[in-house]
Amino acid sequence: MLTVRPILPKIEGGRVQGLLQLVEDGIHLVVAALLVLLAGLLTVGVVHDVIKSVQGPYREETVVLSALDNGLVLFIVAELLHTVRLTIRNQTLDAEPFLVVGLIAGIRKVLIVTAEAQKSFRWNVEGIELLILAGLILVMATAAYVWRRSTRPGDYFPLQEARRSLSPEPSPTPVRGRGS
């Protein structure tokens, strides 16, 4: 009698679960490949823009703004790629990397708004936008802090942990000094 081995990996819940897991991993790999491609294109674009603006007549403000804007977008792409990698490795979706991406995006927008408003700042438009962005950044930073502290409490008291691991265990018998 012939025995047929299943092609799909056996995961809790049977072959359908295994098939869905493979499809999900495939989607994550496609997203990771697209993010790597995007990071490469952004890097080439930033280098090209800097070289082009240095060669010709340039305004320092434009060069710095463009490099900063594209550099922070590249940082966001790298953080998203890190998130996809963690998702593939751990098979879970963690909220912390998305909070970091949100923080970077918020800070990027604040830098852009303040650089553009340097010439003519108006409270009615840029001021309200900056206040909302500052509040959003504060909320996301607090959420990231609370999330990390609740999931990795050892990260917040490293000196106390190090002292505990370095201090010798107290001996059961008291040690007497010379004068006693």
Secondary structure as GFF3:
##gff-version 3
##sequence-region A 1 180
A	DSSP	alpha_helix	15	55	.	.	.	ID=ss1
A	DSSP	alpha_helix	60	90	.	.	.	ID=ss2
A	DSSP	alpha_helix	96	116	.	.	.	ID=ss3
A	DSSP	pi_helix	123	127	.	.	.	ID=ss4
A	DSSP	alpha_helix	128	151	.	.	.	ID=ss5
A	DSSP	three_ten_helix	153	156	.	.	.	ID=ss6
A	DSSP	alpha_helix	158	166	.	.	.	ID=ss7
###
